[in-house]
Amino acid sequence: MSQWKVGQIKVKVGGFTPAKSAAPAQAAVTPVPVSPAPGARDATADRARLQAIQAAAQARDFPRAATLADAALKDGLEHPMVLNLAALKAEQENRFDDALKILERAVQIAPQDIGSRNAMGLILARTERYREALAVFDGVVAIQPDFAGAHCARGAALESMGRLKEAEAAYRHTLDLQPENLGATQGLANLLSRRGAHAEAKPLAEAVLEAEPNFPDAVMVLAAADAAEGAGERAQRRLELLIGDERLTVQQRALAQGQLGDVLDAQDLPAEAFQAYAACNMALWRAYAPAYGQGVSALEFARGVADALADIAPEAWTSEPPPAPAESPKAHVFLLGFPRSGTTLLEQVLASHPDVEALEERETLVDAQRAFFMQSGDVARLARAGEAELASLRAAYWERVRAEGGQPEGKVFVDKHPLNTFRLPLILKLFPDAKILFARRDPRDVVLSCYRRRFTMSSSAYQFLTLPAAAGYYDVAMRIAERLEPAMAPRTKIVRHESLVEDFDGVVGEVCAFLGLPFSESMRNFADKARDRAVATPSGVQLSRGLSAEGVGAWRRYRDQLAPALPTLAPWVERFGYEPE
């Protein structure tokens, strides 16, 4: 069993969940009635078994309690405490589906038992089913509003979903209810660190380490603070000590190795940094292979879409705009390109304008994807689709925008998602009057940055774990855009990241003109807006520091390590006008 007690309160650790989470202690240590199950059973024997199980749980001997509970359940003794602890045993054995079925039965026989409900949410979160987990935690809070553990778990789920402002509110509410809650303390430290507020994050992490020495998240928060203060060697020592801790899960160790890469890079040690990045990525590549390394990969799917587009006439992607809905934005804009191409910087700049409403990386097109993007060959069917088929999907899009907190009415609405380049056929077909901002950056810097950063894992992020796949994914994204260029060009503006950094006012002025906006002085203060909005992408800390050219040309320091990717990227380097090697 994991020895991290913090994990008993906050299962999610460092962006991932422990391989062996601690017990759903909220159910196990709370005294429960030990009435035996009804029916033709030996009530005295059942009562004795329940008392033995509860005694082990209250003594925090969860392995024994879980073993006793599992045996009792096999003997037909159903009781919320028994079911909860039997689920714990199944979870420890990585039988997550079995654990969930057991907990569902516990909730069925005792709907108000918050321990079983909360344990279910923790398992859903551990298996990265965060939306389902959040719904469960919401249900727990509805039953018992002052249950600090559920509020903390809500925060962890919200953080994993990128809803950082809500996550922070959940953590702070947890601390209002239970000031000593280490999970919420660490969760808040994580969020502050992610947006560069190291001075505020540091004492929180230190408080966690006082209770739990070498706790992974806390060590990484302090290492980030060290690095921000220029104490790179101290940060390096912290992380190397953490990486050697045998209690770490594969994911925790990988995250620490990735952060070590950043620390070494800041010390101008690219070879050593790349070695750390490679160790991080290979560990994650193996850990997530069962989920994302089987069947058709995101790269293969995208190649199939690109191939299908070659057989479709360009005019299939142009049509007359449909009537505007009663409540509509002043202008509708899709901001895309490729991850690490500068989309987040541009979005934050635009979001600082008083007439702009921006939405950061939400899956607003999911209904259309289900209808027309489940197989690569579906793109041909999409090209033939008429208004009768598209109208409901367009309405579903706007419903999702509002469900995600977007308030587009009367504003220039910017839907930012770099991976929407792969969904360009949907955008062109559904929204023939929408404008497109296409962020562009040196392909070599883009792919290197994708390889170096730690993204929330997904089928797309899995491609970034090796250089050949990352380069191939970039290549196919650009091929999709190239094949749709005849339809895109009249309503697209390309924004070159390097130009934005070099001539901020000039490029932003051009973007404003393209969108029909006046330039606003507030756009120069985008870093303040970024801190307030709690940016969820890996760019968050960088944006909080303001405009910077530090990433321009970074690929040159890693020229040798990038060798496997350079031939794939060379055609795009030439086409986009960047200097060759």
C-alpha positions in Angstrom: 0.0 0.0 0.0 1.2 3.5 -0.7 2.7 5.2 2.3 1.7 8.7 1.2 -1.0 9.7 3.7 -1.8 12.8 1.7 -3.1 10.4 -1.0 -5.8 9.2 1.5 -7.3 12.6 1.2 -6.4 13.7 -2.3 -6.0 10.6 -4.5 -4.7 12.6 -7.5 -1.0 13.3 -7.1 1.0 15.5 -9.4 -1.4 15.2 -12.3 -1.7 11.4 -11.9 -3.1 9.0 -9.4 -1.0 6.7 -7.2 -0.7 3.1 -8.3 -1.9 2.1 -4.9 -4.2 4.6 -3.4 -4.8 4.7 0.3 -8.0 3.4 1.7 -11.3 5.1 1.3 -10.8 6.0 4.9 -13.8 8.2 5.1 -16.0 5.1 5.1 -13.6 2.7 7.0 -12.8 4.7 10.1 -16.2 6.2 10.7 -18.1 4.0 13.1 -21.1 2.3 11.4 -23.9 0.2 12.7 -22.8 -3.4 12.6 -26.3 -5.0 12.2 -25.9 -8.1 10.1 -27.5 -8.6 6.8 -31.1 -9.9 7.0 -32.1 -13.3 6.0 -31.4 -16.9 7.1 -27.9 -16.2 8.5 -26.2 -16.6 11.8 -26.7 -13.1 13.2 -24.3 -13.5 16.0 -21.5 -14.7 13.7 -22.1 -11.9 11.2 -22.1 -9.3 14.0 -18.7 -10.7 15.2 -17.3 -10.5 11.7 -18.5 -6.9 11.2 -17.0 -5.9 14.6 -13.6 -7.5 13.6 -13.6 -5.7 10.3 -14.5 -2.4 11.9 -11.8 -2.8 14.6 -9.1 -3.4 11.9 -10.3 -0.4 9.9 -10.4 1.9 13.0 -6.9 0.7 13.8 -6.0 1.8 10.2 -4.9 -1.7 9.4 -6.6 -1.5 6.0 -4.9 -4.5 4.4 -6.3 -6.8 7.1 -9.7 -5.0 7.1 -10.0 -5.4 3.3 -9.0 -9.1 3.5 -11.6 -9.8 6.1 -14.2 -7.8 4.2 -13.5 -9.7 1.0 -13.9 -13.0 2.7 -17.1 -11.9 4.3 -18.5 -10.7 1.0 -17.7 -14.1 -0.6 -19.6 -15.7 2.2 -22.6 -13.6 1.3 -22.4 -11.0 4.0 -23.5 -7.7 2.4 -23.0 -4.5 4.4 -21.8 -1.0 3.3 -18.6 -1.3 5.3 -17.9 -4.8 4.0 -18.6 -3.8 0.4 -16.4 -0.6 0.7 -13.4 -2.5 2.0 -13.9 -5.4 -0.4 -13.8 -2.8 -3.1 -10.5 -1.5 -1.6 -9.0 -4.9 -2.0 -10.1 -5.1 -5.6 -8.7 -1.7 -6.2 -5.3 -2.7 -4.7 -5.3 -5.6 -7.1 -6.0 -3.2 -10.0 -9.4 -4.8 -10.6 -11.1 -1.4 -11.0 -14.2 -2.6 -12.7 -14.8 -5.1 -10.0 -14.3 -2.4 -7.3 -16.8 -0.1 -9.0 -19.4 -2.9 -9.2 -19.0 -3.6 -5.5 -19.4 0.0 -4.6 -22.4 0.4 -6.9 -24.0 -2.4 -4.9 -23.1 -0.6 -1.6 -24.8 2.5 -2.8 -27.8 0.5 -3.9 -28.3 -1.0 -0.5 -27.4 2.2 1.4 -28.0 5.2 -0.8 -27.0 7.7 1.9 -23.6 6.0 2.7 -21.2 8.7 1.7 -18.2 6.5 2.3 -19.1 4.1 -0.5 -20.1 7.0 -2.8 -16.8 8.8 -2.1 -14.8 5.7 -2.7 -16.5 5.2 -6.0 -15.5 8.7 -7.0 -11.9 8.1 -6.0 -11.7 5.0 -8.2 -13.2 6.9 -11.1 -10.6 9.6 -10.6 -7.8 7.2 -10.4 -8.8 5.6 -13.7 -9.0 9.2 -15.1 -12.7 9.2 -15.6 -12.8 12.7 -14.1 -16.2 13.9 -15.3 -17.9 10.8 -13.8 -15.9 11.3 -10.6 -16.9 14.9 -10.3 -20.6 13.9 -10.6 -20.1 11.4 -7.8 -18.3 13.9 -5.5 -21.1 16.5 -6.2 -23.5 13.9 -5.0 -21.6 13.3 -1.9 -21.4 17.0 -1.1 -25.2 17.3 -1.7 -25.7 14.6 1.0 -23.2 15.9 3.5 -22.1 19.5 2.6 -19.5 19.7 5.4 -17.6 16.6 4.3 -14.1 18.1 3.6 -12.8 15.0 1.9 -15.3 15.2 -0.9 -14.7 18.9 -1.4 -11.0 18.1 -1.7 -11.6 15.3 -4.1 -13.8 17.6 -6.2 -10.9 20.0 -6.4 -8.6 17.2 -7.7 -11.1 16.2 -10.3 -11.6 19.8 -11.4 -7.9 20.4 -11.6 -7.4 17.3 -13.8 -10.2 18.6 -16.1 -8.4 22.0 -16.4 -11.0 23.9 -14.5 -8.4 25.5 -12.3 -10.5 28.4 -10.9 -13.1 26.0 -9.7 -10.5 23.6 -8.4 -8.9 26.4 -6.3 -12.3 27.3 -4.9 -12.9 23.7 -3.9 -9.5 23.4 -2.2 -10.0 26.7 -0.3 -13.5 25.6 0.8 -12.0 22.3 2.0 -9.5 24.3 4.1 -12.3 26.4 5.6 -13.9 23.2 6.7 -10.7 21.4 7.8 -7.7 23.7 8.0 -5.3 20.7 8.5 -6.4 18.9 5.3 -3.1 18.1 3.6 -4.7 17.1 0.3 -6.2 20.6 -0.1 -3.1 22.3 1.1 -1.0 20.5 -1.5 -3.7 21.0 -4.2 -3.6 24.7 -3.6 0.2 24.7 -3.6 0.1 22.9 -7.0 -2.2 25.5 -8.5 -0.2 28.5 -7.2 3.0 27.0 -8.5 1.4 26.3 -11.9 0.7 30.0 -12.3 4.1 31.1 -11.1 3.0 32.3 -7.6 6.0 30.5 -6.0 6.2 32.7 -2.9 2.6 31.7 -2.0 3.0 28.0 -2.9 6.2 27.4 -1.0 5.0 27.6 2.6 2.0 25.4 1.7 4.3 22.7 0.3 6.6 23.0 3.3 3.7 22.4 5.6 2.9 19.2 3.7 6.5 18.0 3.8 6.6 18.6 7.6 3.8 16.0 7.8 4.9 13.8 4.9 8.6 14.0 4.2 9.5 13.8 0.5 5.8 13.8 -0.6 6.1 14.1 -4.4 3.9 17.1 -5.2 5.4 19.1 -2.4 8.9 18.4 -3.4 8.2 19.4 -7.0 6.5 22.7 -5.9 9.6 23.5 -3.9 11.9 22.6 -6.8 9.9 24.9 -9.1 10.3 27.7 -6.5 14.1 27.0 -6.3 14.4 27.1 -10.1 12.4 30.4 -10.2 14.8 31.9 -7.7 17.8 30.8 -9.7 18.8 28.0 -7.3 19.0 25.3 -10.0 21.4 23.1 -8.2 19.2 23.0 -5.1 16.2 22.1 -7.3 18.2 19.4 -9.0 19.2 17.8 -5.7 15.6 17.8 -4.5 14.4 16.1 -7.6 17.1 13.6 -7.8 16.4 12.6 -4.1 12.7 12.3 -5.0 13.3 10.2 -8.1 15.2 7.7 -5.9 12.3 7.2 -3.5 11.0 3.7 -4.0 7.5 4.7 -2.9 6.9 6.7 -6.1 4.6 5.3 -8.8 5.7 5.2 -12.4 3.8 8.4 -13.2 5.1 10.3 -10.2 8.7 9.4 -11.0 8.2 10.3 -14.7 6.8 13.8 -13.7 9.8 14.3 -11.4 12.2 13.3 -14.3 10.5 15.7 -16.6 10.8 18.6 -14.2 14.5 17.6 -13.7 14.9 18.0 -17.4 13.5 21.6 -17.1 16.0 22.3 -14.3 18.9 21.0 -16.2 17.9 22.9 -19.3 17.8 26.1 -17.3 21.4 25.3 -16.3 22.4 25.1 -20.0 22.9 21.3 -19.9 20.9 20.2 -22.9 22.3 16.7 -23.2 21.6 15.9 -19.6 18.2 17.6 -19.8 17.2 15.6 -22.9 18.2 12.4 -21.1 15.8 13.3 -18.3 13.0 14.1 -20.8 13.5 10.8 -22.5 13.3 8.9 -19.2 10.1 10.7 -18.4 8.5 10.1 -21.8 9.5 6.4 -22.1 8.1 5.7 -18.6 4.8 7.4 -19.6 4.8 5.7 -23.0 5.0 2.3 -21.3 2.5 3.2 -18.6 -0.2 4.4 -21.0 0.4 1.8 -23.7 -2.6 -0.3 -22.6 -4.9 2.8 -23.0 -3.4 4.6 -26.0 -0.9 2.2 -27.6 -3.5 -0.3 -28.9 -5.6 -0.1 -32.1 -5.7 2.9 -34.4 -3.6 5.7 -33.0 -4.4 9.4 -33.2 -1.6 9.7 -35.7 -2.9 6.9 -37.9 -6.5 8.3 -37.7 -5.3 11.8 -38.8 -3.3 10.3 -41.7 -6.5 8.6 -42.8 -8.4 11.9 -42.7 -5.6 13.6 -44.7 -5.8 10.9 -47.3 -9.6 11.1 -47.6 -9.4 14.9 -48.0 -7.2 14.4 -51.1 -10.2 12.9 -52.9 -12.7 15.6 -52.0 -13.2 18.7 -54.1 -12.3 22.0 -52.3 -15.7 23.5 -53.0 -17.3 20.8 -50.8 -16.0 22.9 -47.8 -17.6 26.2 -48.8 -21.3 27.1 -48.3 -23.6 29.9 -47.5 -23.8 30.8 -43.8 -26.9 29.7 -42.0 -29.2 32.2 -40.3 -27.6 33.6 -37.1 -29.3 32.4 -33.9 -31.2 34.9 -31.8 -28.4 35.0 -29.2 -25.2 35.0 -31.1 -21.7 36.4 -30.8 -20.6 39.6 -32.6 -18.0 37.4 -34.4 -17.1 33.7 -34.1 -13.4 32.8 -34.2 -11.5 29.5 -34.0 -7.9 29.8 -32.8 -5.9 26.7 -33.7 -2.6 25.5 -35.1 -0.7 22.9 -33.1 0.2 22.5 -29.4 3.1 24.8 -28.4 2.7 27.0 -31.5 1.7 30.1 -29.6 -2.1 29.5 -29.4 -2.2 30.1 -25.6 -0.3 33.4 -25.8 -2.5 34.7 -28.5 -5.7 33.6 -26.7 -4.6 35.3 -23.5 -3.8 38.5 -25.4 -7.3 38.5 -27.0 -9.0 37.5 -23.8 -7.6 40.7 -22.3 -9.7 42.8 -24.7 -13.0 43.9 -23.1 -15.0 43.0 -26.2 -13.7 39.4 -26.3 -15.0 36.2 -24.7 -12.4 33.4 -25.0 -12.8 29.7 -24.1 -9.6 27.7 -23.4 -9.3 24.2 -24.8 -12.8 22.8 -24.2 -14.2 19.9 -26.3 -16.9 22.0 -27.9 -17.1 19.9 -31.1 -17.6 16.5 -29.5 -21.1 16.0 -30.8 -20.1 16.7 -34.3 -17.1 14.4 -33.9 -19.4 11.6 -32.8 -21.6 12.2 -35.9 -19.0 12.6 -38.6 -15.5 11.9 -37.2 -15.5 8.4 -35.7 -13.7 6.9 -38.6 -11.3 8.6 -41.0 -13.6 7.8 -44.0 -16.5 9.7 -42.3 -15.0 12.9 -43.8 -16.4 12.1 -47.2 -19.9 11.7 -45.7 -19.4 15.1 -43.9 -18.5 16.7 -47.2 -21.9 15.7 -48.6 -23.9 16.6 -45.4 -26.8 19.1 -45.8 -28.2 21.8 -43.5 -30.7 19.4 -42.1 -27.9 17.2 -40.7 -25.7 20.0 -39.5 -28.2 22.3 -37.8 -28.6 20.2 -34.7 -24.9 19.7 -34.4 -24.4 23.5 -34.6 -26.9 24.0 -31.8 -25.2 21.3 -29.7 -21.9 23.1 -30.1 -23.3 26.4 -28.7 -24.9 24.4 -25.8 -21.5 23.0 -24.9 -19.9 26.4 -25.2 -22.3 27.7 -22.6 -22.1 24.6 -20.4 -18.3 25.2 -20.3 -18.9 28.7 -19.0 -18.7 30.6 -22.3 -20.9 33.7 -22.6 -20.5 34.6 -26.3 -23.5 36.8 -26.8 -22.5 40.2 -28.2 -18.8 39.5 -28.0 -16.1 38.4 -30.3 -16.0 34.8 -29.2 -12.7 32.9 -29.5 -12.8 29.1 -29.3 -9.1 28.2 -28.7 -8.0 24.6 -29.2 -4.7 23.9 -31.0 -5.9 20.3 -31.9 -8.9 21.7 -33.8 -6.6 21.7 -36.8 -7.4 18.1 -37.1 -11.1 19.0 -36.9 -11.0 21.7 -39.6 -13.4 19.8 -41.9 -16.1 20.0 -39.1 -15.4 23.7 -38.5 -15.6 24.6 -42.2 -18.8 22.7 -42.7 -20.6 23.7 -39.6 -19.5 27.3 -39.4 -19.0 28.7 -42.9 -18.9 32.3 -41.5 -16.5 31.7 -38.7 -13.0 33.3 -38.8 -9.9 31.3 -38.2 -6.7 32.4 -36.5 -3.9 29.9 -37.3 -0.9 30.1 -35.0 2.4 29.3 -36.6 5.9 28.7 -35.0 9.1 27.1 -36.2 8.2 23.4 -36.6 11.4 22.4 -34.8 10.6 24.5 -31.8 7.1 23.2 -31.8 8.0 19.5 -31.8 10.8 19.9 -29.3 8.4 21.7 -26.9 5.7 19.1 -27.3 8.3 16.4 -26.4 9.6 18.4 -23.4 6.2 19.3 -21.8 4.0 17.2 -19.6 0.4 17.2 -20.9 -2.6 15.6 -19.5 -2.6 12.2 -21.1 -4.8 11.7 -24.2 -4.6 9.9 -27.5 -3.0 13.1 -28.9 -0.6 13.7 -26.0 0.6 10.1 -26.3 2.0 10.9 -29.7 4.3 13.6 -28.2 6.1 10.9 -26.1 8.5 10.0 -29.0 10.1 12.4 -31.5 9.2 10.4 -34.6 5.5 10.3 -33.6 5.4 14.0 -32.5 7.0 15.0 -35.8 4.6 12.8 -37.8 1.6 14.2 -35.9 2.7 17.8 -36.7 3.3 16.8 -40.4 -0.2 15.4 -40.8 -1.8 18.4 -39.1 -0.2 20.7 -41.6 -1.2 18.4 -44.5 -4.8 18.6 -43.4 -4.6 22.4 -43.2 -2.9 22.5 -46.6 -5.6 20.4 -48.3 -8.3 22.6 -46.9 -6.4 25.9 -47.7 -8.6 26.8 -50.7 -11.7 26.9 -48.4 -9.8 28.3 -45.4 -7.8 31.1 -47.0 -10.5 33.8 -47.4 -11.3 33.7 -43.7 -8.0 32.8 -42.1 -5.2 34.9 -40.7 -1.9 33.2 -39.9 -0.2 34.6 -36.8 3.5 33.9 -36.7 4.6 33.4 -33.1 8.1 34.8 -33.6 6.6 38.0 -35.2 4.2 38.4 -32.3 7.1 38.3 -29.8 9.2 40.7 -31.9 6.5 43.2 -32.8 3.7 42.8 -30.3 1.7 45.9 -31.0 2.0 45.6 -34.8 0.9 41.9 -35.0 -1.8 42.3 -32.4 -3.1 45.4 -34.2 -3.4 43.3 -37.4 -5.2 40.6 -35.6 -7.6 43.1 -34.1 -8.3 44.6 -37.6 -8.9 41.1 -38.9 -11.5 40.5 -36.1 -13.1 43.9 -36.4 -11.8 45.0 -33.0 -10.2 48.3 -31.9 -6.8 47.8 -30.3 -7.0 47.9 -26.5 -4.3 49.0 -24.1 -5.5 46.2 -21.8 -4.0 43.6 -24.3 -0.5 44.6 -23.3 -1.3 43.5 -19.7 -2.2 39.9 -20.8 0.1 38.4 -18.1 -2.2 39.8 -15.3 -5.2 38.3 -17.1 -3.4 35.0 -17.4 -2.7 34.8 -13.7 -6.3 35.7 -13.0 -7.7 33.1 -15.4 -5.5 30.3 -14.1 -4.3 28.9 -17.5 -4.5 25.1 -17.5 -2.0 24.4 -20.3 1.8 24.0 -19.9 2.2 27.6 -21.0 0.6 28.9 -17.7 3.8 29.7 -15.8 5.5 31.2 -18.9 2.5 33.5 -19.6 2.5 34.8 -16.0 5.9 36.2 -16.7 4.8 38.2 -19.7 6.2 38.3 -23.2 9.4 36.4 -23.7 11.6 35.3 -26.6 13.3 32.5 -24.6 11.7 29.7 -26.6 12.6 31.1 -30.0 15.2 29.0 -31.7 15.4 26.7 -28.7 15.7 23.7 -31.0 19.2 24.6 -32.0 20.5 23.6 -28.6 19.0 20.2 -29.1 19.9 19.8 -32.8 21.6 16.4 -32.3 18.8 15.0 -30.2 16.2 16.2 -32.7 17.8 14.4 -35.6 15.1 11.7 -35.8 12.4 14.4 -36.4 14.2 16.9 -38.7 13.7 15.1 -42.0 9.9 15.0 -41.4 9.8 18.7 -40.5 12.2 20.0 -43.2 9.5 20.5 -45.8 7.4 22.7 -43.5 10.5 24.6 -42.3 11.1 25.5 -45.9 7.5 26.2 -46.8 6.9 28.5 -43.8 10.1 30.5 -44.5 12.2 29.5 -41.4 16.0 29.3 -41.7 17.2 25.8 -42.6 19.7 23.9 -40.4 
